[in-house]
């Protein structure tokens, strides 16, 4: 998979925390871009405007 099997203990934990943090940042930025691009359209569609 990612080759993390060779890591042990603290290094494995730090790597996994880093990967989760990077994933969270990517999702935050991605959803921000989607919201800015489509937010007004979806809101208007829900309101029926």
Biopython code that builds the backbone (N, CA, C, O; Angstrom):
import numpy as np
from Bio.PDB.StructureBuilder import StructureBuilder

atoms = [
    (1, "UNK", "N", (0.832, -1.181, 0.000)),
    (1, "UNK", "CA", (0.000, 0.000, 0.000)),
    (1, "UNK", "C", (0.878, 1.247, 0.000)),
    (1, "UNK", "O", (1.270, 1.711, -1.071)),
    (2, "UNK", "N", (1.192, 1.789, 1.139)),
    (2, "UNK", "CA", (2.042, 2.974, 1.213)),
    (2, "UNK", "C", (3.449, 2.657, 1.703)),
    (2, "UNK", "O", (4.295, 3.549, 1.768)),
    (3, "UNK", "N", (3.703, 1.425, 2.040)),
    (3, "UNK", "CA", (5.017, 1.046, 2.534)),
    (3, "UNK", "C", (5.264, 1.483, 3.968)),
    (3, "UNK", "O", (6.410, 1.706, 4.358)),
    (4, "UNK", "N", (4.220, 1.606, 4.744)),
    (4, "UNK", "CA", (4.353, 2.035, 6.140)),
    (4, "UNK", "C", (4.636, 0.874, 7.085)),
    (4, "UNK", "O", (4.838, 1.078, 8.282)),
    (5, "UNK", "N", (4.651, -0.334, 6.553)),
    (5, "UNK", "CA", (4.841, -1.500, 7.402)),
    (5, "UNK", "C", (6.213, -1.513, 8.060)),
    (5, "UNK", "O", (6.378, -2.082, 9.139)),
    (6, "UNK", "N", (7.195, -0.892, 7.420)),
    (6, "UNK", "CA", (8.553, -0.884, 7.954)),
    (6, "UNK", "C", (8.740, 0.090, 9.104)),
    (6, "UNK", "O", (9.725, -0.003, 9.837)),
    (7, "UNK", "N", (7.821, 1.014, 9.274)),
    (7, "UNK", "CA", (7.918, 1.984, 10.361)),
    (7, "UNK", "C", (7.429, 1.357, 11.660)),
    (7, "UNK", "O", (6.607, 0.441, 11.656)),
    (8, "UNK", "N", (7.948, 1.866, 12.761)),
    (8, "UNK", "CA", (7.515, 1.307, 14.033)),
    (8, "UNK", "C", (7.271, 2.417, 15.043)),
    (8, "UNK", "O", (7.863, 3.493, 14.972)),
    (9, "UNK", "N", (6.400, 2.129, 15.966)),
    (9, "UNK", "CA", (6.170, 2.986, 17.111)),
    (9, "UNK", "C", (5.835, 4.421, 16.792)),
    (9, "UNK", "O", (4.878, 4.711, 16.074)),
    (10, "UNK", "N", (6.649, 5.329, 17.345)),
    (10, "UNK", "CA", (6.389, 6.762, 17.232)),
    (10, "UNK", "C", (6.435, 7.253, 15.793)),
    (10, "UNK", "O", (5.668, 8.141, 15.420)),
    (11, "UNK", "N", (7.316, 6.694, 14.987)),
    (11, "UNK", "CA", (7.432, 7.134, 13.598)),
    (11, "UNK", "C", (6.175, 6.789, 12.810)),
    (11, "UNK", "O", (5.719, 7.584, 11.988)),
    (12, "UNK", "N", (5.617, 5.618, 13.053)),
    (12, "UNK", "CA", (4.376, 5.221, 12.392)),
    (12, "UNK", "C", (3.230, 6.138, 12.817)),
    (12, "UNK", "O", (2.440, 6.579, 11.983)),
    (13, "UNK", "N", (3.143, 6.418, 14.102)),
    (13, "UNK", "CA", (2.084, 7.292, 14.601)),
    (13, "UNK", "C", (2.215, 8.693, 14.000)),
    (13, "UNK", "O", (1.219, 9.277, 13.574)),
    (14, "UNK", "N", (3.424, 9.229, 13.963)),
    (14, "UNK", "CA", (3.637, 10.562, 13.405)),
    (14, "UNK", "C", (3.304, 10.601, 11.920)),
    (14, "UNK", "O", (2.738, 11.583, 11.440)),
    (15, "UNK", "N", (3.644, 9.557, 11.195)),
    (15, "UNK", "CA", (3.349, 9.495, 9.767)),
    (15, "UNK", "C", (1.845, 9.444, 9.521)),
    (15, "UNK", "O", (1.336, 10.135, 8.639)),
    (16, "UNK", "N", (1.136, 8.632, 10.293)),
    (16, "UNK", "CA", (-0.309, 8.530, 10.129)),
    (16, "UNK", "C", (-0.998, 9.844, 10.484)),
    (16, "UNK", "O", (-1.942, 10.246, 9.804)),
    (17, "UNK", "N", (-0.546, 10.509, 11.526)),
    (17, "UNK", "CA", (-1.117, 11.805, 11.896)),
    (17, "UNK", "C", (-0.858, 12.815, 10.786)),
    (17, "UNK", "O", (-1.743, 13.601, 10.448)),
    (18, "UNK", "N", (0.338, 12.803, 10.220)),
    (18, "UNK", "CA", (0.654, 13.697, 9.119)),
    (18, "UNK", "C", (-0.218, 13.446, 7.907)),
    (18, "UNK", "O", (-0.690, 14.389, 7.271)),
    (19, "UNK", "N", (-0.437, 12.177, 7.581)),
    (19, "UNK", "CA", (-1.297, 11.843, 6.436)),
    (19, "UNK", "C", (-2.735, 12.293, 6.659)),
    (19, "UNK", "O", (-3.370, 12.812, 5.742)),
    (20, "UNK", "N", (-3.247, 12.102, 7.856)),
    (20, "UNK", "CA", (-4.607, 12.539, 8.164)),
    (20, "UNK", "C", (-4.702, 14.060, 8.093)),
    (20, "UNK", "O", (-5.697, 14.592, 7.602)),
    (21, "UNK", "N", (-3.684, 14.763, 8.573)),
    (21, "UNK", "CA", (-3.677, 16.218, 8.511)),
    (21, "UNK", "C", (-3.660, 16.711, 7.070)),
    (21, "UNK", "O", (-4.386, 17.646, 6.732)),
    (22, "UNK", "N", (-2.850, 16.103, 6.222)),
    (22, "UNK", "CA", (-2.805, 16.483, 4.810)),
    (22, "UNK", "C", (-4.150, 16.218, 4.148)),
    (22, "UNK", "O", (-4.626, 17.038, 3.363)),
    (23, "UNK", "N", (-4.762, 15.089, 4.453)),
    (23, "UNK", "CA", (-6.072, 14.779, 3.887)),
    (23, "UNK", "C", (-7.108, 15.814, 4.316)),
    (23, "UNK", "O", (-7.924, 16.248, 3.503)),
    (24, "UNK", "N", (-7.081, 16.209, 5.575)),
    (24, "UNK", "CA", (-8.026, 17.206, 6.072)),
    (24, "UNK", "C", (-7.834, 18.546, 5.369)),
    (24, "UNK", "O", (-8.811, 19.217, 5.039)),
    (25, "UNK", "N", (-6.599, 18.935, 5.141)),
    (25, "UNK", "CA", (-6.314, 20.201, 4.462)),
    (25, "UNK", "C", (-6.816, 20.152, 3.022)),
    (25, "UNK", "O", (-7.420, 21.110, 2.539)),
    (26, "UNK", "N", (-6.568, 19.047, 2.342)),
    (26, "UNK", "CA", (-7.019, 18.906, 0.950)),
    (26, "UNK", "C", (-8.542, 18.964, 0.875)),
    (26, "UNK", "O", (-9.092, 19.624, -0.006)),
    (27, "UNK", "N", (-9.222, 18.286, 1.783)),
    (27, "UNK", "CA", (-10.686, 18.324, 1.787)),
    (27, "UNK", "C", (-11.206, 19.717, 2.107)),
    (27, "UNK", "O", (-12.176, 20.169, 1.498)),
    (28, "UNK", "N", (-10.577, 20.403, 3.049)),
    (28, "UNK", "CA", (-10.996, 21.757, 3.427)),
    (28, "UNK", "C", (-10.881, 22.705, 2.234)),
    (28, "UNK", "O", (-11.795, 23.479, 1.950)),
    (29, "UNK", "N", (-9.757, 22.635, 1.548)),
    (29, "UNK", "CA", (-9.552, 23.504, 0.383)),
    (29, "UNK", "C", (-10.506, 23.116, -0.745)),
    (29, "UNK", "O", (-11.093, 23.986, -1.387)),
    (30, "UNK", "N", (-10.662, 21.832, -0.984)),
    (30, "UNK", "CA", (-11.545, 21.363, -2.053)),
    (30, "UNK", "C", (-12.988, 21.764, -1.823)),
    (30, "UNK", "O", (-13.656, 22.240, -2.741)),
    (31, "UNK", "N", (-13.474, 21.575, -0.607)),
    (31, "UNK", "CA", (-14.850, 21.969, -0.317)),
    (31, "UNK", "C", (-15.014, 23.478, -0.347)),
    (31, "UNK", "O", (-16.080, 23.972, -0.714)),
    (32, "UNK", "N", (-13.990, 24.217, 0.027)),
    (32, "UNK", "CA", (-14.040, 25.673, -0.067)),
    (32, "UNK", "C", (-14.179, 26.136, -1.506)),
    (32, "UNK", "O", (-14.951, 27.048, -1.801)),
    (33, "UNK", "N", (-13.435, 25.507, -2.396)),
    (33, "UNK", "CA", (-13.525, 25.842, -3.821)),
    (33, "UNK", "C", (-14.914, 25.502, -4.367)),
    (33, "UNK", "O", (-15.514, 26.295, -5.094)),
    (34, "UNK", "N", (-15.418, 24.317, -4.010)),
    (34, "UNK", "CA", (-16.759, 23.933, -4.463)),
    (34, "UNK", "C", (-17.827, 24.878, -3.932)),
    (34, "UNK", "O", (-18.751, 25.253, -4.653)),
    (35, "UNK", "N", (-17.693, 25.261, -2.659)),
    (35, "UNK", "CA", (-18.683, 26.150, -2.063)),
    (35, "UNK", "C", (-18.670, 27.521, -2.725)),
    (35, "UNK", "O", (-19.726, 28.109, -2.962)),
    (36, "UNK", "N", (-17.498, 28.022, -3.019)),
    (36, "UNK", "CA", (-17.430, 29.337, -3.657)),
    (36, "UNK", "C", (-17.927, 29.284, -5.102)),
    (36, "UNK", "O", (-18.463, 30.267, -5.612)),
    (37, "UNK", "N", (-17.750, 28.142, -5.757)),
    (37, "UNK", "CA", (-18.181, 28.019, -7.144)),
    (37, "UNK", "C", (-19.680, 27.724, -7.269)),
    (37, "UNK", "O", (-20.334, 28.217, -8.188)),
    (38, "UNK", "N", (-20.220, 26.931, -6.358)),
    (38, "UNK", "CA", (-21.600, 26.467, -6.509)),
    (38, "UNK", "C", (-22.538, 26.897, -5.397)),
    (38, "UNK", "O", (-23.740, 26.651, -5.492)),
    (39, "UNK", "N", (-22.040, 27.521, -4.359)),
    (39, "UNK", "CA", (-22.848, 27.833, -3.184)),
    (39, "UNK", "C", (-24.066, 28.680, -3.479)),
    (39, "UNK", "O", (-25.169, 28.350, -3.043)),
    (40, "UNK", "N", (-23.886, 29.768, -4.214)),
    (40, "UNK", "CA", (-25.006, 30.663, -4.508)),
    (40, "UNK", "C", (-26.051, 29.972, -5.376)),
    (40, "UNK", "O", (-27.250, 30.150, -5.156)),
    (41, "UNK", "N", (-25.618, 29.191, -6.351)),
    (41, "UNK", "CA", (-26.568, 28.490, -7.229)),
    (41, "UNK", "C", (-27.423, 27.509, -6.437)),
    (41, "UNK", "O", (-28.639, 27.450, -6.619)),
    (42, "UNK", "N", (-26.791, 26.748, -5.569)),
    (42, "UNK", "CA", (-27.525, 25.748, -4.784)),
    (42, "UNK", "C", (-28.483, 26.443, -3.825)),
    (42, "UNK", "O", (-29.627, 26.015, -3.671)),
    (43, "UNK", "N", (-28.023, 27.511, -3.181)),
    (43, "UNK", "CA", (-28.889, 28.244, -2.263)),
    (43, "UNK", "C", (-30.098, 28.812, -3.000)),
    (43, "UNK", "O", (-31.223, 28.722, -2.509)),
    (44, "UNK", "N", (-29.873, 29.387, -4.160)),
    (44, "UNK", "CA", (-30.974, 29.931, -4.962)),
    (44, "UNK", "C", (-31.930, 28.826, -5.407)),
    (44, "UNK", "O", (-33.146, 29.019, -5.417)),
    (45, "UNK", "N", (-31.382, 27.676, -5.773)),
    (45, "UNK", "CA", (-32.214, 26.552, -6.197)),
    (45, "UNK", "C", (-33.095, 26.059, -5.056)),
    (45, "UNK", "O", (-34.265, 25.741, -5.269)),
    (46, "UNK", "N", (-32.540, 25.995, -3.843)),
    (46, "UNK", "CA", (-33.315, 25.549, -2.689)),
    (46, "UNK", "C", (-34.396, 26.566, -2.348)),
    (46, "UNK", "O", (-35.513, 26.186, -1.998)),
    (47, "UNK", "N", (-34.081, 27.837, -2.446)),
    (47, "UNK", "CA", (-35.054, 28.883, -2.134)),
    (47, "UNK", "C", (-36.110, 29.027, -3.232)),
    (47, "UNK", "O", (-37.171, 29.604, -2.992)),
    (48, "UNK", "N", (-35.837, 28.518, -4.414)),
    (48, "UNK", "CA", (-36.781, 28.610, -5.518)),
    (48, "UNK", "C", (-36.694, 29.895, -6.295)),
    (48, "UNK", "O", (-37.657, 30.304, -6.943)),
    (49, "UNK", "N", (-35.549, 30.532, -6.236)),
    (49, "UNK", "CA", (-35.351, 31.799, -6.957)),
    (49, "UNK", "C", (-34.894, 31.515, -8.367)),
    (49, "UNK", "O", (-34.670, 32.444, -9.143)),
]
sb = StructureBuilder()
sb.init_structure("model")
sb.init_model(0)
sb.init_chain("A")
sb.init_seg("    ")
for serial, (resi, resn, name, xyz) in enumerate(atoms, 1):
    if name == "N":
        sb.init_residue(resn, " ", resi, " ")
    sb.init_atom(name, np.array(xyz, "f"), 0.0, 1.0, " ", f" {name:<3s}", serial, name[0])
structure = sb.get_structure()
